Structure formats: C-alpha cells, structure tokens
C-alpha cells in the first residue's frame, strides 16, 4: 500500500486555529495532475501544495499549488506555509533562505528569527484593466457610495491577478454579500478571478487595513488570508500613494468576518522604476499525517 507524508499548518496565524489553513504534501513528484487535484479537492482548503522535487541547489524546491477547483501559478499563504514545512522537516532549522519554484517563476522566502516571521518577495506588478465602480458595487451588493472614489477599482498582478476595490469604511466591508451570478458574469471579461476589498478602518487600532478576498471561481467563497493579493495591494498602495508615500510597512487584518482572524505584514516601496514587495507572517504547525494513495 503506497502512501505519502503531509503536514497541515495555519499561515498568517496569530495563534493555533487562526490564519489560513494549508496542507503540504512532501515528496509528491510521482503524483499525476489528476491525483493532485483530487487530493486538493478532498482536503478542501483554499489551497494545497505539493513539493514535487528539490533541485541540485540546496534550499531550492519545485512546488505546485492547487485550489479545490484548479491549479494556480502562484499564491501567497501556500508559499509561506510550504517554506515553513521545508524548514522544519526537510532542511536544517537554522535555514534562513529558501527559493520555491512555481509556474509563475521563482519566489524567494527568508526567515526573520528575531520576529519569528517568514517573508516572501513578490515579483514586479502589472496594472491591468480599470473596472466600472458601479458594476463592481453591484456584484458586492454595496451602495456605490461605499467605494472610495479617489482611487481606481483595478486588476493588479504579481503572479496571480486580483481585482482591488478601495472601500470607505469597515461598515462597508461588513455589508458585502457577493451576488454569485453577477460575480461570474464580471470575471468573464477579466484576467483576475478574485476580488479583494480593503478598508482604512480596522477591528484593531494597531492594524492599518482590513481586507476581504472573494474567490468563488477557485472554489473559495472567501479566503481567510491571501498573501498574493496582499502583495498586489502593496503595489497598488505605493503606486497611488494611498498613505501619501511610496514606502509602506503596515499590518493588514483579514478573515475576521469568517471566524479565521489573520495578520499579514506588508512592506513595499517604489522608486519610480521598480517595486520591492514583501509579504510576511507567522506559521503554526497543526498536524502531520500519512495519506493513503
């Protein structure tokens, strides 16, 4: 009887059973695409990762990411969670740097021992289509007045695109009730398939933004913590000087509305030519097990 080892972690967690859940399958190179998709569907977390090989270079690993519905080229909380498992179980625990290879390209991850935080560096952003605010408000079942008119509703990508929607208040974020029919109609004409809203009002006064991320297309009605989209958000914030500056170092809360409070550390800068984007967080080990193939 064949089996494969896996671990479950909580990513962007403030303590156990918070943050975003992730299953990480080790030594998964012999699995077929179909098997990986079936296993991700069975786990039914927002994402599941499969470490398919380690390269000849120490500290480099090939990784694939599956949502319950399909494979994605890059994602944030899977990057930090997978790096944590690699560091704890496949590398020496004093490893400070890893490089994870995805379909979207390589992603460096570093470990800050002083803060016990893992950081990933995201690629250069692309700024795509600007969407009609009224149409997006309709999808979210919000009054258009709840969208901050000073900034665009826009597709942004650092590897996995997202539609970013600036809101005026936490009240607006709480009121969202996505109209699935209108949502799927909207994304027929967009590269991005997820919508992230963000508010300058937060549940906790030491946080800078509250965000919510909706991704029914991937089988995830609402995500608890979205590292890739927060990287896109970081680029957006410095490009449009949301905080009146082109350098940010902020704390972002997510998942409160679905009972999975998460905390993401977000750093970004823009010098007029290039962006530097980092998203970080803490990871908690939850379980280890054996999957029967």
ZIGI-V560783 format. One line per field, one symbol per residue. phi: phi as a letter, one per 30 degrees, with the letter a starting at -180 (. if undefined). psi: psi as a letter, one per 30 degrees, with the letter a starting at -180 (. if undefined). burial: 1 if it has 24 or more other C-alpha atoms within 12 Angstrom, else 0. A space follows every 50 residues. Layout:
phi = ???
psi = ???
burial = ???
//
This chain:
phi = .dabdbbcbcciccaeibicdbcbcchcddddeddddddddddiddbbcb dcacddddicbcbbbbddcadbdaaddddddddddeddbcbddcdcbbbc ccddkdbdbbccddchbcbcccdddcccdccdddddedddhcdeddcddd bdcbdbbckbdbccbdcdadedddddbdddddddddddcbddccbccbbd cbdbdcccbcbbbcbeecibebcdabdddddddedddddcheciacbbbb cccaiddcibebbccbbabbcjbbcbbbbbacbcdcababcdc
psi = kklkkllklkkhkflkglakkkkjklhgffkleeeeeeeeeeeglelklj jflklfkkgkkkkkkklfflklflleeeeeeeeeeeeefflkfgkfkljk klfflkjkklkjeefhkkkkkllklkjbkklkeeeeeeefhlkfffkjff lljkkkkgejllkkjklfleeeeffkjkjeeeeeeeffgkekflkklkkf klekfglekklkkkhfeggjekkekjeeefeeeeeeeeegheghlgkljl kkklfefggiklkkkkkllkgfelkjkkklllkkkelkakkk.
burial = 00011111111111001111111111110000000110111011111111 11110000111111111111111111111111111110010000111111 11011111111000001111111111100010100111111101011100 11111111111111111111011101110000110110001111111111 11100001111111111111111111111111111111110100011111 1111111001111111111100001111111111110000100
//
